[in-house]
Amino acid sequence: MRLLGTVLLVISALTAWGSSVLAAQNISATNQAHQISVGDSVKAVQKALETDAAPSPTSSSTTRSETALGVPARGVRVFFNESGTAVVIRLDAPFQGSIEGATIGASRDEVRDRLGEPFKTLKLGPFDGFLYKRAGTTLRCDFGRDNMVRTIFVTSGTVNLGESPVTAAVDSKITTMGGQAPTRRTQMTPEEQRAQAHLFGVIFGGVAHQYDLCSAAGFLPIGQQSAEETAKAILAKMANVGDQGKSMPDVQKGWSAARGAVDGNRANQVTDERCAAVGNQWNKWMAMFADPTR
């Protein structure tokens, strides 16, 4: 059984069914829209990023008492001054949003078309960046070796996160498989790889968990072993293929996040309609994993 090929098929199956799964797990994009603004408190940023992690000292903290809080799966990192106020928002892949039209992966021409000529062009070592000052927003687009936007720094204004890390990773997976990805995006960064491992854990482990809840409630049949036990066995096999073992911690984190989201709203999650959708998708996935040609 070619596990990696089947894993990709599992993810690609989300193109038709993903919205209903995300709704069933109560982690749809419509429920996850948040904003971060320069000037926000640590608590406000933690709430927007859905994390209880505390900011950590940055490399410059010895002279400026700065700290930073980041979520790689979202491509967002926020820097705070000694008073605990957000002073800079850094955006990297796999961030999917747009800041005044600037996006990660955009070309120089695309940035100019969307934002106009920069207020200033900055020399940043071997690379350069475009500085823009617009009404209420100051941002800098840094370009990489491929002349595409690698990082966006926001020093005033608001960033609309819009999508949850799950949704962002779904979009990333769909574009890299569905023929709609820009030809320049031929390899994923480590951050994107982590985001997609997290996505796989959320979707695959989360659906397995919900299948078991539906079985316990009488909406779905009970098998010889639970769906989560089956999922764990599949992940154990995946961990022994190539370097997939390195991704397992992120897969497990995604699984835990999905389990918590479902358990936190179990009364509304375990319904006849949703369980039918979960059962249908789980059975399709099991058929793919059992197919010896995969």
C-alpha positions as CSV (number, residue, x, y, z in Angstrom):
1,M,0.0,0.0,0.0
2,R,1.5,3.3,-1.1
3,L,0.7,5.3,2.0
4,L,1.9,8.6,0.9
5,G,-0.1,8.6,-2.2
6,T,-3.2,7.6,-0.2
7,V,-2.5,10.4,2.3
8,L,-2.6,12.9,-0.6
9,L,-5.8,11.4,-1.8
10,V,-7.3,11.8,1.7
11,I,-6.4,15.5,1.7
12,S,-7.6,16.0,-1.9
13,A,-10.9,14.5,-1.0
14,L,-11.5,17.6,1.1
15,T,-12.0,19.7,-2.0
16,A,-15.6,18.4,-2.4
17,W,-16.3,17.6,1.2
18,G,-14.0,19.8,3.3
19,S,-16.5,22.6,4.0
20,S,-19.0,20.2,5.6
21,V,-16.3,18.5,7.6
22,L,-15.0,21.8,8.9
23,A,-18.5,22.9,9.8
24,A,-19.1,19.6,11.6
25,Q,-15.9,20.1,13.6
26,N,-16.9,23.7,14.5
27,I,-13.7,25.1,13.1
28,S,-14.9,26.7,9.9
29,A,-13.4,29.9,8.6
30,T,-16.6,31.9,9.4
31,N,-16.2,31.1,13.1
32,Q,-12.4,31.8,13.1
33,A,-12.2,35.4,11.8
34,H,-9.9,37.4,14.1
35,Q,-7.9,40.5,13.8
36,I,-4.6,41.6,15.3
37,S,-3.6,45.3,15.4
38,V,-0.4,47.1,16.3
39,G,-1.1,48.4,19.8
40,D,-2.9,45.2,21.0
41,S,-2.2,43.7,24.3
42,V,-0.6,40.2,24.8
43,K,-4.0,38.9,25.9
44,A,-5.8,40.2,22.8
45,V,-3.2,38.7,20.5
46,Q,-3.4,35.3,22.3
47,K,-7.1,35.3,21.9
48,A,-6.9,36.2,18.2
49,L,-4.3,33.5,17.6
50,E,-6.1,31.0,19.8
51,T,-3.1,30.2,21.9
52,D,-2.3,30.4,25.6
53,A,1.5,30.4,24.9
54,A,3.4,33.2,26.5
55,P,5.6,35.6,24.5
56,S,9.3,34.6,24.5
57,P,12.3,36.9,24.5
58,T,13.7,37.8,21.1
59,S,17.3,38.0,20.1
60,S,17.2,41.8,20.7
61,S,15.6,41.6,24.1
62,T,18.8,42.3,25.9
63,T,18.7,45.9,24.6
64,R,15.0,46.5,23.9
65,S,13.2,44.2,26.3
66,E,11.2,42.8,23.4
67,T,9.2,39.6,23.3
68,A,7.5,37.7,20.5
69,L,4.6,35.3,20.1
70,G,4.2,33.3,17.0
71,V,2.1,30.6,15.5
72,P,4.0,28.9,12.6
73,A,0.9,27.2,11.3
74,R,-0.6,30.6,10.6
75,G,2.6,32.3,9.5
76,V,2.1,35.0,12.1
77,R,4.5,36.4,14.6
78,V,3.8,39.4,16.8
79,F,6.5,41.4,18.6
80,F,5.8,43.2,21.9
81,N,7.6,46.1,23.7
82,E,8.5,46.0,27.4
83,S,5.0,47.2,28.2
84,G,3.4,44.2,26.5
85,T,2.1,46.2,23.6
86,A,2.2,44.8,20.0
87,V,4.6,46.9,18.0
88,V,5.3,44.8,14.9
89,I,3.4,42.0,13.2
90,R,5.4,39.7,11.0
91,L,3.8,37.6,8.3
92,D,5.4,34.6,6.5
93,A,4.2,31.6,4.6
94,P,1.7,30.0,4.9
95,F,-0.2,33.2,5.8
96,Q,-3.0,33.4,3.2
97,G,-4.3,36.9,3.8
98,S,-3.9,40.2,2.1
99,I,-2.6,43.4,3.7
100,E,-3.7,46.4,1.6
101,G,-3.3,44.0,-1.4
102,A,0.1,42.7,-0.5
103,T,0.3,38.9,-0.2
104,I,3.1,36.4,0.6
105,G,4.4,35.0,-2.8
106,A,3.4,38.1,-4.8
107,S,5.8,39.3,-7.4
108,R,7.2,42.9,-7.5
109,D,4.9,43.8,-10.4
110,E,1.9,42.3,-8.6
111,V,2.7,44.4,-5.5
112,R,3.1,47.6,-7.6
113,D,-0.1,46.9,-9.4
114,R,-2.0,46.5,-6.1
115,L,-0.4,49.1,-3.9
116,G,1.3,51.5,-6.4
117,E,4.8,52.7,-6.2
118,P,6.4,52.2,-2.8
119,F,7.0,55.1,-0.5
120,K,10.6,54.0,-0.3
121,T,12.7,51.0,-1.6
122,L,14.9,49.7,1.2
123,K,18.2,47.7,0.8
124,L,18.1,44.7,3.1
125,G,21.5,43.0,2.7
126,P,21.5,41.1,-0.5
127,F,17.7,41.7,-0.9
128,D,15.4,44.7,-0.8
129,G,11.9,45.6,0.3
130,F,9.1,48.0,-0.5
131,L,7.9,50.3,2.2
132,Y,4.3,51.6,2.0
133,K,2.5,54.2,4.1
134,R,-1.2,54.2,3.6
135,A,-4.1,55.5,5.6
136,G,-3.8,53.8,9.0
137,T,-1.4,51.2,7.8
138,T,2.4,51.1,7.4
139,L,3.9,47.9,5.9
140,R,7.1,46.6,4.4
141,C,7.2,43.8,1.8
142,D,10.6,42.0,1.8
143,F,11.5,40.1,-1.3
144,G,13.5,36.8,-1.5
145,R,15.9,35.5,-4.1
146,D,13.0,34.6,-6.4
147,N,11.8,38.3,-6.3
148,M,8.6,37.2,-4.6
149,V,7.4,38.6,-1.3
150,R,8.9,36.4,1.4
151,T,7.9,38.4,4.5
152,I,5.5,41.3,5.3
153,F,6.1,43.5,8.4
154,V,3.2,45.6,9.6
155,T,4.2,48.5,12.0
156,S,0.9,50.2,12.1
157,G,-2.6,49.1,11.3
158,T,-4.6,45.8,11.5
159,V,-4.1,42.3,10.1
160,N,-7.2,40.3,9.4
161,L,-6.3,36.7,10.1
162,G,-9.6,35.6,8.5
163,E,-8.8,31.9,8.3
164,S,-8.0,29.3,10.9
165,P,-4.7,27.4,10.4
166,V,-6.8,24.5,9.3
167,T,-8.5,26.4,6.5
168,A,-5.2,28.0,5.4
169,A,-3.6,24.6,5.2
170,V,-6.5,23.2,3.3
171,D,-6.1,26.0,0.8
172,S,-2.4,25.3,0.5
173,K,-2.9,21.6,0.0
174,I,-5.6,22.1,-2.6
175,T,-3.6,24.6,-4.7
176,T,-0.4,22.5,-4.6
177,M,-2.4,19.4,-5.8
178,G,-5.2,20.8,-7.9
179,G,-3.3,22.4,-10.8
180,Q,-4.0,26.0,-9.6
181,A,-0.8,26.7,-7.8
182,P,1.6,29.2,-9.3
183,T,4.4,27.5,-11.1
184,R,6.9,29.3,-8.9
185,R,5.6,27.4,-5.8
186,T,7.4,24.1,-6.5
187,Q,8.5,23.4,-2.9
188,M,7.0,24.0,0.5
189,T,8.8,25.8,3.3
190,P,9.2,24.0,6.7
191,E,6.4,26.2,8.0
192,E,4.1,25.1,5.2
193,Q,5.0,21.5,5.8
194,R,4.2,21.8,9.5
195,A,0.9,23.5,8.7
196,Q,-0.1,20.7,6.4
197,A,0.9,18.0,8.9
198,H,-1.3,19.9,11.4
199,L,-4.1,19.9,8.9
200,F,-3.9,16.2,8.3
201,G,-4.1,15.6,12.1
202,V,-7.1,17.9,12.4
203,I,-9.0,16.4,9.5
204,F,-8.0,12.7,9.7
205,G,-7.8,12.4,13.5
206,G,-10.7,14.8,14.1
207,V,-13.0,12.8,11.8
208,A,-12.0,9.6,13.5
209,H,-12.8,11.0,16.9
210,Q,-16.2,12.3,15.7
211,Y,-16.9,8.9,14.1
212,D,-16.4,7.2,17.5
213,L,-18.7,9.7,19.2
214,C,-21.3,9.1,16.6
215,S,-20.9,5.4,17.1
216,A,-21.4,5.7,20.8
217,A,-24.5,7.7,20.2
218,G,-26.0,5.1,17.9
219,F,-25.8,7.1,14.7
220,L,-23.0,4.9,13.2
221,P,-22.1,1.2,13.5
222,I,-19.4,0.1,15.9
223,G,-16.5,-1.7,14.3
224,Q,-14.1,-4.3,15.7
225,Q,-11.9,-1.4,16.8
226,S,-12.6,2.3,17.2
227,A,-12.0,4.7,14.4
228,E,-9.3,6.5,16.5
229,E,-7.5,3.2,17.0
230,T,-7.6,2.6,13.3
231,A,-6.2,6.1,12.7
232,K,-3.4,5.5,15.1
233,A,-2.4,2.3,13.4
234,I,-2.3,4.1,10.0
235,L,-0.2,6.9,11.4
236,A,2.2,4.4,12.9
237,K,2.7,2.9,9.4
238,M,3.1,6.4,8.0
239,A,5.8,7.3,10.6
240,N,8.0,4.6,9.2
241,V,7.8,5.8,5.6
242,G,10.7,8.1,4.6
243,D,11.0,11.1,6.9
244,Q,7.3,11.2,7.8
245,G,8.1,10.5,11.4
246,K,9.3,14.1,11.7
247,S,5.8,15.3,11.0
248,M,4.0,13.2,13.5
249,P,4.2,15.7,16.4
250,D,2.4,18.3,14.3
251,V,-0.1,15.7,13.2
252,Q,-0.8,14.8,16.8
253,K,-1.2,18.5,17.7
254,G,-3.8,18.9,15.0
255,W,-5.6,15.8,16.2
256,S,-5.7,17.1,19.7
257,A,-7.0,20.5,18.6
258,A,-9.8,18.8,16.6
259,R,-10.7,16.6,19.5
260,G,-11.0,19.5,21.8
261,A,-13.1,21.5,19.3
262,V,-15.6,18.7,18.9
263,D,-15.7,17.8,22.6
264,G,-16.3,21.5,23.5
265,N,-19.5,21.5,21.6
266,R,-20.5,17.9,21.5
267,A,-24.2,18.4,21.8
268,N,-24.3,20.3,18.5
269,Q,-21.6,18.1,16.8
270,V,-23.1,14.7,17.2
271,T,-26.3,14.9,15.1
272,D,-27.9,12.5,12.7
273,E,-27.0,14.7,9.7
274,R,-23.4,15.4,10.6
275,C,-22.7,11.8,11.6
276,A,-24.0,10.6,8.3
277,A,-21.5,12.9,6.5
278,V,-18.7,11.8,8.9
279,G,-19.5,8.2,8.3
280,N,-19.6,8.6,4.5
281,Q,-16.2,10.3,4.4
282,W,-14.6,7.9,6.8
283,N,-15.7,4.9,4.8
284,K,-14.3,6.4,1.6
285,W,-11.0,7.0,3.3
286,M,-10.8,3.5,4.7
287,A,-11.6,2.1,1.2
288,M,-8.6,4.1,-0.2
289,F,-6.3,2.9,2.5
290,A,-7.4,-0.7,1.9
291,D,-6.9,-0.5,-1.9
292,P,-3.6,-2.3,-2.6
293,T,-3.1,-0.2,-5.8
294,R,-2.7,3.0,-3.8
